[in-house]
Amino acid sequence: MMSRAERSAIADWWWTVDRWLLAGVGALIVLGLVLVMAGSPPVADRLHLPTFHFVNRQVEFLIPTVLIMLGLSFLSPRHVRRTALIFYLLSMALVFAALLFGHEVKGARRWIFGVQPSEFLKPAFVMLAAWAISEGGKRRDVPGNWLAILLFPATVAPLILQPDFGQTMLISLVWGVMFFMAGLHWFWIGGLGVSAVSAVTLAYKFVPHVRARIMHFLDPGQTGGIADTFQVDTALDSFLSGGWLGKGPGEGVLKQILPDSHTDFIFAVTGEEFGLLFCMGIVALYAFIVLRALLKAADNEDPFCRFATAGLALLFGIQASINMAVNLHLMPAKGMTLPFISYGGSSLISLGITVGFLLAVTRKRPKSELMFDRNAQTFEAPPETPMGVPAE
């Protein structure tokens, strides 16, 4: 056991990191392995792969995910901002490369070099938006809000071109809530709402698969062609089949015909095999992580850390909520993974980045370090000492 008097980097990290957040994420990672083991064998069998192929791959993805998460959690807020900027630029380059050279999957160009770069773009975007908003609130000579406003279309435009409306919607929701937290005038809040409704209307009118999903959600009687949502209907039947206590691990039947039982619809497999009470426990675990992070944000004195913590918590929580809502047929299908539980390499590593940033900006820091960090913003030159020499 490490002593509080020990001053090594690891000891400092252990006594300053939020161990409750760390424990909650660790519980999700363990649950994810168990549930991928439950939901993936039928998919592996259909693809003529070894029974536990996806479980083994999940473990392989988890190794770099955990290393990235822990590595980023050691960073100071100043280094978090710089790292986020690097991630953002690299992710945007890969998103454009996917548009031009990526292979097409189900009518969309989202993948290149075996990764989905839009996943890595999400946490980096949140950090840069928090950076811009916090700077705008501290300094009148920095147009922080306008920088954050310009950052939004620059980020979502290539996602719409892919098209990837699920990630676009997620980023838009988080960005809108962050602006609401920043104290934006109600006039602008109303304008953002009108813009969001207009965007959905345009997508409904001009994008066939978006219109089909919305129409089928509103009128489940529609079947056939692109309007057929077999997976969503089967997922709902899985919850009904499992009842309160479930059929037992490995005893699920409907997962045999559910194509994405290891990714987007793993929550439905959980409902059939472990029951609704177990699913409610998973929901409570996600709620604990999000609420814990939001409480840490409310208590944080540093504006950047406050906005970044809230934005990352919302990114994590909204993604989980969308996946579970789709599984329960409460909203149209979005093709979004359940954080740390669904199978997927790009998604897992993106979540590692998200939680790594979250742990970094929620660490306890002495006020002297906070003052130093505020004076070391890259938006401005370091202050001068009384002798006229730039401070370190």
N, C-alpha and C positions, 0 to 999 in steps of 0.2 A: 504493500500500500504506500502511495506517495505521500510525503509530508508536505504540509503547507509551507514549511521553511525551505524546501528544495526549490532552486531557481532555474532548473533546466527548462528548455523550451517545451518539452512534453509535460512537465509538471505544471508550468504556467498555463498550458492549454487545458489540462485536466481540471484545474481549479477555476478556470474562467469560462469554459464552454458550458452550454445549457445541457446538462446530462439527462434531463427529462425529455427534451427533444431528441437527443441522441438515442435514448432507450425506445422512444416511440417509433422512430425510423427503423431501428434494429428489429423491433417486433414485426413491422411490416415486411422487412426483407425475409425473415424466417417464414412468415405466413405465405409470402410469395412463392418460396421454394415448395412448400407443402401443396399449395393450390395448383401450381404448374404441374406438379407430379400427379395431381388428380385430373387435371383437364387436358393435358397434352398427349397422353398415350393414344387415344383414338385418332388424333390428327397424324401422329407419327405412323400409325398402322396404315392409314389411308395413303400416305406418301411412300410407303414401303421403306420406312426408316426404322432403326432400332427403337424399341418401346420407349426408352427414356432419353431419346436424342435431344429433345427440347429442354429436359431437366439439366442434362449435362451442359448444354449450350448456355442455359441461364446461369449456371455456376461460373462458367467461363466469362460471361459478361459482368457478373457481380464482382469479380476480382478487380478489374480496373475501375469499376464504379465506386467501390468502397475506398480504393486508394485515392481517386480523384476527390471524393467527398471529404475524406480526412485531410488530404493535402491542402485543399482550398480553405478548410476551416481554420488553418493556422494563420491565414493572411490578415493583415490589418485592413481597415476600411480603405485606406489610400491604395494599397496594393490590390484590393478587391476591384476598385474602379478601373485600374489599369488592366487587370486581367480580363474584366468584362468587356472592355473596349477591344482587346485582342480577339476574344471569342466572337464578338459581334462582327468584326471585319472579316474574320475567317469564315464564319457561318454565312454571311451575305455573299461572299465570293463563291462558296459551294452551292448556295441556293441558285445563283445565276448560272453556275456551271451545270447544275441539274436541269435547269430550263433549256439550256442549249444542247447538252450532250448526254443527259441522263436517260436511262431506259424508261419507257412508258409502262405503267402498271395501272390497269383499270381506267385508262384515259387520262392519267395524271403523270407528270414528270416530277417526282419528289425524291428520287433516289439517285445517288451517284457514289461510286467507290464502295458500295455496300452499306452506306449510311444515309439517313434522312436528315439533312442539315437544318431543316426548319425546327427540329427538336432542340438543337443546341442554341438556336437563335432566341428562343423564348426567355430563358433566364438572363442572357446577356442584354436583351432589350429592356427587361424590367430594371436591371441595375443602371443602365444608361438613362432611362427615363427618371428614375429616382434621383440620380446625380444631377440632371438638368433642373428638375423641379426644386430640389433642395438649394441649389445654387441661386436660382431665381428668387427664392424666399429670403436669402441672406444678403444678396447684393443687388442694388438697383441697376448697376451697370452691366449686369449679365441677364440677357433675355431668356431666362431658364425655361419659362412656360412655352415660349415660342419654339425653343429648341426641341422641347419634348413633343410639341404639336407637329413639327416638321419631321421628327424621328418616326412618328407613327405611320404616315403614308409611305415613307421610304421603306419601312419594314414590311408592311402588309401588301404593298403592290405586287412584289414578286411572288408572294404566297398565293394571291388571287390568280395570277397568271399560271400557276402550276397545274390545276387549281388545288388549293388546300383550304377549304372553307372552315373546317373544324379548328385548325390552328389559328386562322384569322379571327374567328369568333372569340377564341380563348384570349388571345393577345388584346383584342379590342375591349373585352370586359375588364380585364385587369387594368389596362391603361385608363379606361373611363373612371374606375373606382379610385385609382391613384389621384386623378385630377380632382375628383370630388373631395378627397381627403385634403388636397392642397388648398381648399377654400375657394375654388373657382366660382365665379358669380353664377347665380341661378340662370341667367340669360344664356351663358355658355353651356351649362348643364342641359338646358332644354334644347339647345342647338345640337349637342352631341346625341341626344335622344332622337331627334328628328333625323339626323344623319344615319343613325343605326337602323331606324325603321326603313328609310329610303334604300339603304344598302341591301337589306333583306328582301325588300320588294323587287329591286332590280335583279337580284339573284334568282328569285322565284320566277320572274318573267323571262329571263334570258338563259338560265342554266337548267337544262332538262332534268338532270338527276336531282338537283335541289328541289325543283318543283314536284318531282315524283315522290320524294321522301316526305315532303310536307303534306301533299295530298293524301298519301297513304296513312300518315299519322292522323290526319283529321278524319279520314274515311277508311278505316281498316278493311272495309269490304272490297277495296280495289286490290286486285291481284294480277299477276302476269307481267312480263317484261321488266322494265327497270323499276316499276312501282312495287314489285314483289319484295317484301321484307321478311323472308322466311326466317332469317336468323333472329330478328327481334321477336317474332311470334313464338319461335321455339324457346327463346330465353324466358319469356313470360310463362310459358308452360312448365319450364324447369322449376321456377319458384313455386308454382302451384303444386307440382309433383312432390317437391321436397317437404312442404309443410313447415311446421315450426321447428322440428328437430332434425329433419333431413333423413335420407335413406341410409346414410353411413358412408365412410370413405371408400371410394372405388365402386360404389353400388349405383352410381348414376347411369341412367339409360339414355336420356335425351342428348347427352354430350356426344354420343356416337354419331349423331346426324347434324351436330352443330359445327359448321366449318371453322369458325374462329373461336373454338372453346378454350384455347390457350392464350388468346390475346384480348380482343375487344369484349368477349362475352364470358370471361372467366368468372365474373361475379355470378352469372346464372348457374354455372357448374357448382359454385360454392353453395348457392341456394338449394339446389337439388340434393347434394350430398351431405351438407352440414346443417341446413335448415335456416329459417329466417332469423332465429335468435342469434346464431353465429354471424349472420350477415349484419345484424344490428350492432354486434360487437365490433365488427370491422368499421362500420360507419362511426361508431363512438371513438375508435382509435384515430381515424382521420380528423374527426372534430377536435379531439384533444390536441393533436399536433398543430392544427390551424389556430385554435383559440389560444394555445400557449404562446405561439409566435405573435399573435396580435396583441396579447397582453404585454409581451416583451417590447413590441413596437411602441405601445402607449407609454411605457416607462422610459424609453430611450431618449436621452437629451440631445443626441446628435441628429440633425434633420435628415441627413443622408441615410443613416442606419435605420431611422424610423420609417421612412418611405420604402427603403429597400426591403426591410423585414416584412412590412405589410404587403408589398407587391409580390414577394416570393411566396408568402403564405397563401395569398389569394390565388396565385398561379397553381400552386399545389392543390388547394382545396377545390377550386372550380373544375380543374381537370378531373379529379376524383368524382365530383358531383355529376359532371356530364356523363362520364362512363356509367355510373350506377343508374342515372336517370334513363339512359338509353336502354340498359338491360331491363329496367322495369317498365319500359314502354311509356315513359313520362315525357319524352321528347324525341324528335326524329333522330335517326341514326347519324353518328358523327365520325365513327372510326377513330375513337380516342382511347388510349390505354388506361388501365387502372394503375396508379402510381405504385411502383415496387412490387406489384402482384402480377400484372400481365407479363407475358413473355415478350421480349424485344430488346435488342442490343442498343439501338439509338435512343430509345425511350429510357432505358435504365441509366445510360451514361448521362443523358440530359438531366435526369432526376438527381444523379450524383452531383452534378454541377449546381443544380438548384439548392439542394440541401447543404452542400459545402458552403455556398455563399451565405445561406441562411444561418448556419452555425457561426460563420465568421462575423457577421454583422450583429449577432445577438450575444457575443461574448462580453463578459464583464470587463470594463476597462477603467482605469483610474482617470480622474478628471484632468490630471496633468497630460496624460496621453491624448485625451479628447481635444484639449486646447492645441497641442502640437499638431494633431492631424488636421484641425481646422485651418491652421496657418500654412499647411503644406499642400493645400488644394492645387491641382494642376491648372486650374483656371486662372490662377494669379501667381505673381512672383512671390518668393518668400519674403517675409517682413525683414526690415533692417534692424540691427541692434542699435543702441544709443551711439555707438562709435561709427555707425555708417556701414558696418560690414554685414553682408547678407547672412541671416541666421541659417543654421543647418536644418 
